[in-house]
Every structure is written in C-alpha cells, then in structure tokens.
Amino acid sequence: MRTSFVELKGRERAIALLDEGSFNELLGPFDQLESPHLAPQGIVPESDDGMVIGKGKINGQDAVVLSLEGAFQGGGIGEVCGSKIAGSLERVLADNKNGKKVIPIIIFDTGGVRLQEANYGLLIISEIQSAMVALRQYVPVIGLIPGNVGCFGGMSITAALCTDLIMTNVARFGFNGPEVIEQEAGVEEFNSRDRGLIWGTIGGSARFEMGLIDQLIDDDVTVFKAAVQTAIDKTPAVPRTQQIDKYLSLINRLDPKIRNTRETVVSLLKDTSAAPVPAMEDAKTPSRGRTWFNAFTNNAESISYLPSVLAANADFQGAPTLFLAVVPNAANRYHRAGKGEVGLQEGWVLAKYIREAIAEDADKAVKRNLVALIDVPSQAYGYNEELLGLHYSCAASADAYASARLAGHKVTGIIVGNAISGAFLTHGLQSSRLIALDDKEINVQAMSKQSAARITKRTIEELEEATKKVPAMAYDINNYYTLGAMEELIEGVNADAPSADDVKKVAAALAKAIDANDGTLSRRLQTGPAKAHGRVYSILVREKLAEQWS
C-alpha cells in the first residue's frame, strides 16, 4: 500500500527516511529552543522552531536529515530554525573532514526567509550555503522538495546548491513566489491565481524537463527512500551552479522580449554549440555601485562583457584585487534587471569572472583579493526569470564566492547602497568580512515593505511598528549593524559623490577588513554586537548541538 510522503509532518518525514529504530532527534521540542523574536510580535512560537534534526542511518550509512516543517510559519528560516540547519551542516562537515562519512539530507518545505525575522534569515541562509559548498567536496548533499509549501526565496538558492535534487510533480520550486512577482511586477507578468501557469513554470514536471532537478518521483515513502539511495550511490556530476557556459549560452539565445516556453528552453538546451554573445547596449546608468567601483579601480575599464556587471583587476593597497559590482543598465536586454537587480545574466556572469580568478590563481602562493561592492535593490521579478531558474543564477554566484574563500582568496564585502533579498545572497553575503557606509539611504532587508506586508498579512504601519521590537526586521543599516555581521560602519562619507578624502577613508577601512579576513563566515558570530545580543541564539544553538552531537 502506498504511504504518502508529502502528507507527513516534518518529523515524520525524517523518521520515514532513516532506518527503522535509528532516528535520534537533536534539539527537539523538550530542549525548548524557541525563537525569541516571535512572541514580541504576538506570534506563538514552537518548541522546535519548525526544524527537525534527525541523526540515524540510511541502509546502514550514517546520515543526518534536516526537515523543515512547512506548517509552521511557512517553513520560513529564522534565527533558531536556520542555525539548527547551519550548525548541523557544520558538524557534518567536521565529521567528514575527520574521516567519518555522514550524508546530509535536507527536506525543503519552505517559503524562504521568515519575514518576521528577516535579516536573520538572510544571514543564516548564507551560512547554510557556505557549509553546503564545503560539504560537496566530501559527500553528496541531497535535497528533497516533496510538496505543500514547495521551495522558494533564499532557500531556493540553497536547494540549487544540492548535489542531487529530488521532487514530486505536486511540488513547486522557484525563486520568487507567484504572489510576490504579481506584487512587484503586476498581474500581467505573473497571475498568482493561474494554477496552470504556476505548475507549468515552476512545478516538478517542468523543472525536471528543463534539467533543473535530478529525479522526479511519485509521492510514496518507499520511492523517496529509493531515490535518496540512488543519490548516495551515483557518481557526482559537475554541479549545475558550475556549468556557467551552458546556462549563459541558453540565456544569450533566448529572446527576452517574449514570454518563452519550457518547450523552447528544452530545445535550446539540446543545442551544445557555443552561442554568440548578443549585442548589448550600455546606458551607463548612474549608481552608487558604479561610483565606488570607479573610485577603487581608478576608473579602470571593466573586463566584463555584460554592462550590468562590472569587474576589474586593480592594485589595492599593494595587493592584486578583483573588484566586482552589479549596476543598473536602463538598456538591459532583460528589462526586469534594468535598475540594478540581479537577474538571469548577472549571477552567472559574476560566477564566470570569480571562477576565472580562482583558476588563474590556483598555483599561486598569493591569491588575489575579491571585493564585492554591494548596491543591489533586489533580484529581478519576472516570468522569464522564473522559467529559466533565476535561483540557479544566484546560486552560481554564491557558490563561486564560497569556492573562492575555500581556495584561499580573501572575500570582503562593502555595502555602499541597498542590500536587498536574494541579490544580497548572490553578491555580498559570502564575504568573510562586511563593512558599510553609515548612510540613512541604505536599506538591508529580505523583501520590499509592500511585498512583506502582503505576505505577512500586515499593513505597512504594522510592519514598521514590529521593527521597533525586532531589529532584524528593520531596514536601516544601523539596526543591521546590531546583528553583529559587520566589522565597521564608516561615518562622515558622501556616499553619492565621495571626495578624495572620503575615498581614502573608506579605502583604509576596506584594507583593514581585508587584512583581518580569515576565509570563513565565523567572524559574524564573534563580534561584540553578535555576542552581546545580535546572534545570541545562533551561538546557543551551536553550543547545544556540540553537546548533543556525539
């Protein structure tokens, strides 16, 4: 008799995957690690924060199953829930480094960031992604998207980093949820009530046909277990997020002025010949990212063929440095990315130049530094973007930045403008050190206020009131600093038109951050603000995990 996997709760799914009698839950409900950020907003927390950690075995092989409970806060990632995932993956990585093979399996049933803990979600998702990239060097990282909520937002970027991804045909897998696209781009762009459109674009069958997942399976516990074993046994392929030429060729072939179909995408993917780079107009649209790129590179010409991604190698403080920025281009072929958003092209092109730097420096004792100049208003919202898998473009860049750190490059981010949502995950949050201009115009957040209000069913006024109780929900850079992720806020600088003295001041702060760079993301848990209040629960979760792990 068939037993539905989709209909099981998060804990039941973890138990079902593991060998009978081997399930051992860590940081379970009796440990009472609830989110401290929900009750002040009038939201009842859960004692496991919607995240189940199950240690056990799969056909005798040690495994850890991380199962999100989609019925709690839409499976959204907050501080406790996300730290349980990140901390577990960090422990699995340590086990594998020490010679103990442990297979990590993540069950995605999530809308992405938990908007009631927004900036915690973004920070911790980047930490999850960092651990996954490191883990792929040792064992497969297996992802399951059964159904119900599906997999969206920053966690869709996370899922795109999996070695093997398994879905059912009732599941959905996309970056921006249909309601968010409709809010940001209009119902003509994406009708959130059109079920045929939704499943035909981001449903399991569509994703499988376009090669964006590895296995499309029936909803049955036995079938899920067999699929996981298949993923464990198979010879690892080159991750999709590293198949840069393939996906850039597809994006360059498509006509962005029309609504493409999945049949068109499948047909073009079969064409393995190199696609010519289409003519691209550069409107040289002004932005802070462009201003600071020019300031740090002494107006060097960008080596990037894409006008909306600037890349230049320069001598900075006596060290070779690759500066990278995403900038607006009003003439962008993909018009949904015309205002500086990270779109289909931008993520893959960032990955291209980062990986070229990794390859060129592979045999060098001293690797060039990488600096991400961060001024990104959001990811692009559009039908073509979802059809072609915008989350893979973003994941390619996050993967490249994390891989650069692992290869010995110092990766540093400087926030000179907005740092919003998946664009920040794509370009900036894999930095070992983050600094920012202390400027009231800078916003750091997971979503625009309008979309956040719609998704959380609040008015904008209610949303703004909640930010007074939970700094992680605020948009300003000063509240973001209290979370502990940044080394320094640089005061007294004209962000839009910096003087020579302004540039000198910021350059000194950047040089200091680069020098302190250790190649990991651990510093964000060690700063004064992090230990005082900003990441107290992130630290506590990891401490409790260490106690229970062995």
C-alpha positions in Angstrom: 0.0 0.0 0.0 1.3 3.5 -0.9 2.2 5.8 2.0 2.3 9.5 1.1 5.5 11.3 2.0 4.0 14.7 1.1 1.3 14.3 3.7 3.7 13.5 6.6 4.8 16.2 9.0 8.4 17.3 9.2 9.3 15.0 12.0 7.5 12.0 10.4 9.4 12.6 7.1 12.7 12.4 8.9 11.8 9.2 10.7 10.5 7.7 7.5 13.8 8.2 5.6 16.0 6.7 8.3 16.4 3.1 9.1 13.8 1.8 11.5 14.9 2.4 15.1 17.9 4.6 14.2 16.2 8.0 14.4 17.7 10.2 17.1 16.4 13.8 17.4 18.8 16.6 18.4 17.5 19.9 19.8 14.0 18.5 19.9 10.8 20.0 21.4 11.9 19.2 25.0 15.0 21.3 24.6 12.7 24.3 24.3 14.8 26.3 21.9 12.1 28.6 20.7 12.5 31.7 18.6 12.8 34.7 20.9 11.6 37.1 18.1 8.1 35.9 17.5 6.3 36.4 20.9 7.0 40.2 20.9 5.1 40.3 17.6 2.1 38.4 19.0 3.1 35.2 17.3 3.0 31.9 19.2 6.4 30.2 18.8 7.0 26.4 18.5 9.4 24.5 20.8 11.4 23.2 17.9 11.0 26.3 15.8 9.8 24.3 12.8 13.1 22.4 12.3 13.8 18.8 12.9 17.3 17.4 13.2 17.3 13.6 12.8 20.6 11.6 13.2 20.5 8.0 12.1 21.3 5.6 9.3 20.1 5.0 5.7 20.8 1.4 4.7 23.4 1.3 7.4 25.1 4.5 6.3 25.4 7.4 8.8 23.1 10.3 7.8 21.6 13.5 9.2 18.1 14.5 8.0 17.2 18.2 8.3 13.5 18.5 7.9 11.6 21.8 7.7 8.0 21.9 8.9 6.1 23.9 6.3 3.0 24.1 8.5 4.9 26.5 10.9 5.5 29.9 9.5 5.5 28.5 6.0 8.8 26.8 6.7 10.5 30.2 6.9 14.1 30.5 8.1 14.5 32.4 11.3 17.4 32.6 13.7 16.9 29.4 15.7 15.5 27.3 12.8 18.2 28.4 10.4 21.0 28.0 13.0 19.9 24.4 13.6 20.4 23.7 9.9 23.7 25.6 9.6 25.1 24.3 12.8 24.2 20.7 11.8 25.8 21.0 8.4 28.9 22.5 10.1 29.0 19.4 12.3 28.5 17.0 9.4 31.4 18.8 7.6 33.7 18.4 10.6 32.8 14.7 10.8 33.6 14.2 7.1 36.9 16.1 7.4 37.8 13.8 10.3 37.2 10.7 8.2 33.7 9.8 9.4 31.3 9.7 6.4 28.0 11.3 7.1 25.4 12.0 4.4 23.4 15.3 4.8 19.8 15.3 3.5 17.7 18.5 3.6 13.9 18.3 3.2 12.7 21.7 1.8 9.2 22.8 2.6 9.8 26.5 2.8 8.9 29.9 1.5 12.4 31.2 2.2 13.2 33.8 4.8 10.9 34.1 7.7 9.9 37.7 7.2 9.2 38.2 11.0 13.0 37.6 11.4 14.0 38.9 8.0 17.7 39.8 8.3 18.4 36.8 10.5 17.1 34.6 7.7 19.3 36.2 5.1 22.4 35.9 7.2 21.8 32.3 8.2 20.8 31.1 4.8 24.3 32.3 3.6 25.9 30.3 6.4 23.9 27.2 5.3 25.0 27.7 1.7 28.7 28.1 2.8 28.6 24.8 4.6 27.0 23.0 1.7 29.6 24.2 -0.8 32.3 22.9 1.5 30.5 19.6 2.1 30.2 18.8 -1.6 33.9 18.2 -1.6 33.3 15.1 0.6 29.8 13.7 0.2 26.7 14.4 -1.8 24.3 17.0 -0.3 20.9 15.7 -1.1 17.8 17.8 -1.3 14.1 16.8 -1.3 11.2 19.0 -2.3 8.1 16.9 -1.6 5.3 19.4 -1.9 2.9 21.5 0.2 4.8 24.8 0.5 7.4 23.9 -2.0 10.8 25.7 -2.1 11.1 29.5 -2.6 13.1 32.6 -1.8 16.6 32.3 -0.4 16.1 28.6 0.2 15.6 28.0 -3.5 19.2 29.3 -3.9 20.2 26.8 -1.2 18.4 23.9 -2.9 20.1 24.8 -6.2 23.4 24.1 -4.4 22.5 20.5 -3.7 24.4 17.7 -5.4 21.2 15.8 -6.1 17.7 17.3 -6.0 14.5 15.2 -5.8 10.9 16.4 -6.4 7.4 15.2 -6.9 5.1 16.6 -9.6 3.0 18.3 -7.0 5.9 20.4 -5.6 6.9 23.9 -6.7 10.5 25.2 -7.0 11.1 28.8 -7.8 12.8 31.9 -6.5 10.1 34.4 -6.3 6.7 33.2 -5.2 3.8 33.9 -7.6 2.2 36.4 -5.2 5.5 38.3 -4.8 6.0 38.5 -8.6 2.5 39.8 -9.0 3.0 42.4 -6.3 6.3 43.6 -7.7 5.7 43.3 -11.5 2.0 43.2 -12.0 -0.6 40.5 -12.7 0.1 40.7 -16.4 3.6 39.5 -15.7 2.5 36.6 -13.4 -1.0 35.8 -12.3 -0.7 34.2 -8.9 -4.2 32.6 -9.3 -3.4 30.8 -12.5 -2.5 27.3 -11.4 -1.7 26.1 -14.9 0.8 28.9 -15.3 2.4 28.2 -11.9 2.9 24.4 -12.3 3.8 24.8 -16.0 6.6 27.2 -15.0 7.9 26.1 -11.6 6.2 22.7 -10.9 8.1 19.5 -10.6 7.5 18.2 -14.1 8.5 21.5 -15.6 11.7 21.6 -13.6 12.6 18.0 -14.5 12.0 18.6 -18.2 14.3 21.6 -18.1 17.0 19.7 -16.3 16.9 21.8 -13.1 16.3 18.8 -10.8 17.7 15.3 -10.9 14.8 13.0 -10.0 11.1 13.3 -10.5 9.4 10.7 -8.3 6.0 9.6 -7.1 4.7 10.5 -3.7 5.4 7.4 -1.8 7.7 6.8 1.2 9.3 3.8 -0.3 10.0 5.6 -3.6 11.6 8.6 -1.7 13.9 6.2 0.2 15.0 4.6 -3.0 15.6 7.9 -4.6 17.8 9.0 -1.7 19.8 5.8 -2.0 20.2 6.4 -5.8 21.5 9.9 -5.0 24.0 8.5 -2.5 25.3 5.8 -4.9 25.6 7.9 -8.1 28.9 9.3 -9.3 28.8 13.1 -8.7 28.4 15.2 -11.7 29.6 18.8 -12.2 27.1 20.9 -10.1 24.7 22.9 -12.2 25.9 26.1 -10.5 29.4 25.5 -12.1 28.0 24.9 -15.6 28.4 28.5 -16.4 28.9 28.4 -20.2 25.9 26.1 -20.7 23.5 28.4 -18.9 24.9 31.7 -20.2 24.6 30.2 -23.7 20.9 29.5 -23.1 20.3 33.0 -21.7 22.1 34.6 -24.6 20.0 32.6 -27.1 16.6 33.4 -25.7 14.6 36.4 -26.7 13.8 38.3 -23.5 11.1 40.4 -25.2 8.7 37.5 -25.4 7.2 35.0 -23.0 9.4 32.0 -23.6 8.0 28.4 -23.1 9.6 25.5 -21.4 9.5 23.7 -24.8 11.7 26.4 -26.2 14.1 26.1 -23.2 14.3 22.3 -23.5 15.0 22.6 -27.3 17.8 25.2 -26.8 19.4 23.1 -24.0 19.9 20.3 -26.5 22.0 22.7 -28.7 25.5 22.4 -27.2 27.2 24.7 -29.7 28.6 28.0 -28.4 26.1 30.8 -28.6 27.3 34.2 -29.8 27.1 36.9 -27.3 24.3 39.2 -28.4 24.9 42.9 -28.9 24.4 44.7 -25.6 23.8 48.4 -25.2 25.3 50.1 -22.1 23.3 53.1 -20.9 25.9 53.7 -18.1 23.1 54.4 -15.7 24.5 56.2 -12.6 24.6 54.3 -9.3 26.5 54.2 -6.1 27.9 50.8 -7.1 29.4 52.4 -10.3 30.7 55.4 -8.4 32.6 53.4 -5.8 33.8 50.8 -8.4 35.3 53.7 -10.4 36.8 55.2 -7.2 38.5 52.0 -6.1 39.7 50.9 -9.6 40.8 54.4 -10.7 38.2 54.3 -13.5 39.6 51.1 -14.9 37.7 49.6 -17.8 35.6 46.6 -16.8 36.6 43.2 -18.2 33.0 42.0 -18.1 31.2 41.7 -21.4 27.9 42.4 -19.5 27.3 46.1 -18.9 25.4 45.4 -15.7 28.3 43.6 -14.1 31.5 45.5 -13.5 34.7 43.6 -12.9 38.3 44.9 -12.9 41.6 43.7 -11.5 43.5 46.5 -9.7 46.3 47.0 -7.3 44.7 47.9 -3.9 47.0 48.7 -1.0 49.8 46.8 -2.7 47.8 43.6 -3.3 46.1 42.3 -6.5 42.4 42.7 -6.1 39.3 41.9 -8.2 36.6 44.4 -7.7 33.0 43.3 -8.6 29.8 45.3 -8.8 26.2 44.9 -10.1 25.0 48.1 -11.6 21.8 49.4 -13.3 21.6 49.4 -17.1 18.5 51.0 -18.4 19.2 49.2 -21.7 19.5 45.7 -20.2 18.2 43.0 -22.6 16.3 41.5 -19.7 14.4 44.6 -18.7 13.4 43.2 -15.3 17.0 43.7 -14.3 17.4 47.2 -15.7 17.5 49.0 -12.3 20.4 47.2 -10.8 18.6 44.0 -9.9 20.3 40.7 -10.0 18.8 38.9 -13.0 19.4 35.8 -15.0 22.6 37.2 -16.6 24.1 38.9 -13.6 24.5 35.9 -11.3 26.1 33.7 -13.9 28.4 36.5 -15.1 29.6 37.2 -11.6 30.3 33.5 -11.2 32.2 33.5 -14.5 34.7 36.1 -13.5 35.1 34.8 -10.0 35.9 31.3 -11.2 38.3 32.7 -13.8 40.2 34.3 -11.0 40.2 31.1 -9.0 41.6 29.2 -11.9 44.2 31.8 -12.8 45.5 31.9 -9.2 45.3 28.1 -8.5 49.0 27.6 -8.4 49.9 31.0 -6.9 51.1 31.3 -3.4 49.3 34.6 -3.0 45.7 34.7 -4.3 44.2 38.0 -5.4 41.6 39.5 -3.0 38.0 39.7 -4.1 35.9 42.8 -3.1 32.1 42.8 -3.6 30.8 46.4 -3.9 27.2 46.0 -2.8 24.4 48.2 -4.2 21.6 45.8 -5.2 17.9 46.7 -4.9 16.7 43.1 -5.2 16.6 40.2 -7.5 14.6 40.5 -10.8 10.9 39.7 -10.7 9.6 38.2 -13.9 8.1 35.3 -15.8 11.1 34.5 -17.9 13.3 34.8 -14.8 11.3 32.1 -13.0 11.0 29.9 -16.1 14.8 29.8 -16.6 15.7 29.3 -13.0 16.8 32.7 -11.6 17.7 30.9 -8.4 20.4 28.9 -10.2 21.9 32.1 -11.5 22.1 33.5 -7.9 23.3 30.1 -6.6 26.1 30.1 -9.2 27.5 33.4 -7.8 27.1 32.4 -4.2 28.8 29.1 -5.0 31.7 30.9 -6.7 32.2 33.4 -3.9 32.2 30.5 -1.3 34.5 28.4 -3.5 36.9 31.4 -3.7 37.1 31.5 0.0 37.8 27.8 0.2 40.5 28.2 -2.5 42.3 30.8 -0.3 41.0 34.1 -1.7 40.1 36.8 0.8 36.5 37.8 0.1 35.3 41.1 1.5 32.0 43.0 1.0 31.4 46.7 1.3 27.8 47.9 1.4 27.6 51.3 -0.4 23.9 51.2 -1.4 21.0 48.9 -0.8 21.5 45.2 0.0 18.1 43.5 -0.5 16.9 39.9 -0.5 18.3 37.3 -2.9 20.5 39.9 -4.6 22.5 40.2 -1.3 22.8 36.4 -1.0 24.1 36.4 -4.6 26.5 39.3 -4.2 27.9 40.1 -0.7 26.8 37.6 1.9 29.5 35.1 1.2 32.1 37.7 2.3 34.3 36.8 5.3 34.2 40.4 6.3 31.5 43.0 5.8 31.7 46.8 6.2 29.3 49.5 5.2 28.8 53.2 4.8 26.8 54.7 7.7 24.2 56.3 5.4 20.5 56.7 6.1 19.6 55.9 2.5 21.0 52.3 2.7 18.4 49.6 3.2 19.2 46.0 4.1 16.3 43.6 4.1 14.7 40.4 2.8 11.9 42.0 0.8 10.2 45.3 -0.1 7.8 46.6 2.5 4.9 46.3 0.2 5.5 42.6 -0.5 6.4 41.8 3.1 3.1 43.4 4.2 1.2 41.3 1.7 2.9 38.0 2.6 2.6 38.5 6.4 -0.9 39.9 6.1 0.0 43.2 7.8 -0.3 46.8 7.0 2.9 48.7 6.3 2.3 50.6 9.5 2.0 47.3 11.5 5.2 46.2 9.8 7.1 49.3 10.8 5.8 49.0 14.4 7.2 45.5 14.6 10.7 46.7 13.6 10.8 48.6 16.8 10.6 45.2 18.7 12.8 43.1 16.4 15.9 44.9 14.9 16.2 42.1 12.3 13.0 43.3 10.7 14.3 46.9 10.3 15.6 48.2 7.0 18.2 50.7 8.1 22.0 50.0 8.3 22.3 50.9 12.0 19.8 48.3 13.1 21.6 45.8 10.8 24.9 46.6 12.5 23.4 45.5 15.8 23.1 41.9 14.5 26.9 41.6 14.5 27.5 40.8 10.9 29.7 43.8 10.1 33.1 44.9 11.2 32.6 48.6 10.8 30.2 51.4 9.9 32.1 54.2 8.2 30.8 57.6 9.2 31.0 61.0 7.6 31.2 60.0 4.0 29.3 61.3 1.0 28.0 58.1 -0.5 26.8 59.5 -3.7 29.6 61.9 -4.6 32.7 61.0 -2.5 35.6 63.4 -2.2 39.2 62.2 -2.4 39.3 62.2 1.4 36.1 60.1 1.5 37.6 57.5 -0.8 40.8 57.5 1.3 38.8 57.0 4.5 36.8 54.1 3.1 39.8 52.5 1.4 41.5 52.4 4.8 38.5 50.7 6.4 38.4 48.2 3.5 42.1 47.5 3.7 41.7 46.8 7.5 38.8 44.4 6.8 40.8 42.5 4.1 43.8 42.1 6.4 41.6 40.6 9.1 39.9 38.2 6.6 40.2 34.5 7.7 38.4 32.9 4.8 35.3 31.8 6.9 32.0 33.3 7.9 32.6 32.6 11.6 33.6 36.2 12.5 29.9 37.3 12.3 29.3 35.2 15.4 32.3 36.7 17.3 31.9 40.4 17.0 30.9 42.5 20.1 27.3 43.1 18.9 26.9 39.4 17.9 27.9 38.1 21.4 26.0 40.9 23.3 22.6 40.4 21.7 22.7 40.1 17.9 23.5 36.4 17.5 22.9 35.1 21.0 20.6 32.3 19.9 22.7 31.4 16.8 25.6 30.8 19.2 23.4 29.0 21.8 22.1 26.6 19.1 25.6 25.7 18.0 26.7 25.2 21.7 23.8 22.9 22.4 24.4 20.9 19.2 28.0 20.4 20.2 26.8 18.9 23.5 24.4 16.5 21.8 26.1 15.6 18.6 28.2 12.6 19.6 
